[in-house]
Amino acid sequence: MILEIRTPTRKILKNMVNEGWITTKTFESERIPLELLMMFQHGIIPMIENEQDYEINLFKNISIKGQIRKRKIAIDMVGWTAFDDDFYRDEMIKVHKAQLSILEMLDRLMTSQFS
């Protein structure tokens, strides 16, 4: 199937398909949550919330609040896990905190814009 790109948003959506964020079926229906689009554009690395849903819909049904919860849990888990390599642990915490910071900013933006 050849996907025709007409607007910048459609180009972003095509990139989401190419990078495995959404399925071609989701792209064709054009029913992509705004939260997902914003996470993609801001460089979030999603954490899978529901493995069964992921197998069917990829990241279509993830939410900013869900990703915030996942990142906080990940920070706690990495912090409590005894790694032989302190550098690895510290770098993983930095990654999770950076992603959490972006997610919290997006959450505030969504709250202020749409409430």
C-alpha positions as a Python dict, from the first residue, in 0.01 Angstrom:
ca = {
    (1, 'M'): (0, 0, 0),
    (2, 'I'): (126, 347, -86),
    (3, 'L'): (57, 610, 179),
    (4, 'E'): (-8, 956, 41),
    (5, 'I'): (120, 1242, 256),
    (6, 'R'): (-75, 1567, 236),
    (7, 'T'): (-7, 1754, 559),
    (8, 'P'): (274, 1776, 813),
    (9, 'T'): (57, 1582, 1059),
    (10, 'R'): (13, 1296, 814),
    (11, 'K'): (391, 1288, 768),
    (12, 'I'): (435, 1257, 1145),
    (13, 'L'): (176, 979, 1151),
    (14, 'K'): (356, 798, 869),
    (15, 'N'): (678, 823, 1072),
    (16, 'M'): (490, 675, 1368),
    (17, 'V'): (396, 377, 1150),
    (18, 'N'): (753, 342, 1020),
    (19, 'E'): (895, 349, 1375),
    (20, 'G'): (647, 94, 1507),
    (21, 'W'): (439, 323, 1726),
    (22, 'I'): (105, 263, 1552),
    (23, 'T'): (-29, 11, 1306),
    (24, 'T'): (-113, 88, 945),
    (25, 'K'): (-478, 26, 1033),
    (26, 'T'): (-462, 297, 1301),
    (27, 'F'): (-293, 532, 1054),
    (28, 'E'): (-566, 474, 798),
    (29, 'S'): (-843, 537, 1052),
    (30, 'E'): (-671, 861, 1160),
    (31, 'R'): (-784, 801, 1518),
    (32, 'I'): (-458, 865, 1697),
    (33, 'P'): (-471, 1006, 2051),
    (34, 'L'): (-322, 1355, 2082),
    (35, 'E'): (-122, 1239, 2385),
    (36, 'L'): (50, 973, 2175),
    (37, 'L'): (130, 1220, 1900),
    (38, 'M'): (280, 1463, 2152),
    (39, 'M'): (491, 1190, 2314),
    (40, 'F'): (624, 1087, 1972),
    (41, 'Q'): (712, 1445, 1879),
    (42, 'H'): (889, 1510, 2210),
    (43, 'G'): (1113, 1204, 2199),
    (44, 'I'): (950, 990, 2465),
    (45, 'I'): (1062, 628, 2471),
    (46, 'P'): (738, 450, 2566),
    (47, 'M'): (725, 175, 2823),
    (48, 'I'): (469, -96, 2750),
    (49, 'E'): (168, -69, 2981),
    (50, 'N'): (-33, -370, 2864),
    (51, 'E'): (147, -647, 2677),
    (52, 'Q'): (-167, -793, 2514),
    (53, 'D'): (-284, -452, 2392),
    (54, 'Y'): (66, -379, 2261),
    (55, 'E'): (60, -691, 2044),
    (56, 'I'): (-259, -566, 1877),
    (57, 'N'): (-231, -186, 1881),
    (58, 'L'): (138, -116, 1947),
    (59, 'F'): (150, 211, 2148),
    (60, 'K'): (-192, 346, 2043),
    (61, 'N'): (-346, 319, 2389),
    (62, 'I'): (-66, 447, 2611),
    (63, 'S'): (-128, 762, 2809),
    (64, 'I'): (91, 1033, 2954),
    (65, 'K'): (-27, 959, 3309),
    (66, 'G'): (38, 587, 3257),
    (67, 'Q'): (389, 660, 3134),
    (68, 'I'): (454, 888, 3432),
    (69, 'R'): (357, 603, 3667),
    (70, 'K'): (580, 360, 3476),
    (71, 'R'): (880, 597, 3489),
    (72, 'K'): (842, 655, 3864),
    (73, 'I'): (829, 280, 3922),
    (74, 'A'): (1133, 231, 3698),
    (75, 'I'): (1332, 493, 3892),
    (76, 'D'): (1248, 318, 4219),
    (77, 'M'): (1335, -25, 4078),
    (78, 'V'): (1669, 86, 3934),
    (79, 'G'): (1751, 272, 4255),
    (80, 'W'): (1683, -32, 4473),
    (81, 'T'): (1834, -294, 4246),
    (82, 'A'): (2189, -385, 4336),
    (83, 'F'): (2389, -350, 4015),
    (84, 'D'): (2757, -431, 4013),
    (85, 'D'): (2801, -130, 3789),
    (86, 'D'): (2714, 197, 3963),
    (87, 'F'): (2767, 385, 3635),
    (88, 'Y'): (2492, 181, 3466),
    (89, 'R'): (2250, 239, 3754),
    (90, 'D'): (2318, 613, 3764),
    (91, 'E'): (2281, 649, 3387),
    (92, 'M'): (1954, 455, 3384),
    (93, 'I'): (1817, 678, 3659),
    (94, 'K'): (1919, 985, 3454),
    (95, 'V'): (1737, 851, 3148),
    (96, 'H'): (1421, 775, 3344),
    (97, 'K'): (1428, 1116, 3517),
    (98, 'A'): (1476, 1299, 3186),
    (99, 'Q'): (1184, 1110, 3030),
    (100, 'L'): (976, 1172, 3344),
    (101, 'S'): (1048, 1545, 3323),
    (102, 'I'): (924, 1561, 2964),
    (103, 'L'): (615, 1357, 3050),
    (104, 'E'): (529, 1580, 3345),
    (105, 'M'): (564, 1888, 3122),
    (106, 'L'): (334, 1729, 2862),
    (107, 'D'): (85, 1638, 3136),
    (108, 'R'): (78, 1999, 3259),
    (109, 'L'): (36, 2119, 2900),
    (110, 'M'): (-253, 1879, 2834),
    (111, 'T'): (-417, 1980, 3163),
    (112, 'S'): (-387, 2352, 3100),
    (113, 'Q'): (-489, 2338, 2734),
    (114, 'F'): (-783, 2101, 2757),
    (115, 'S'): (-947, 2163, 3093),
}
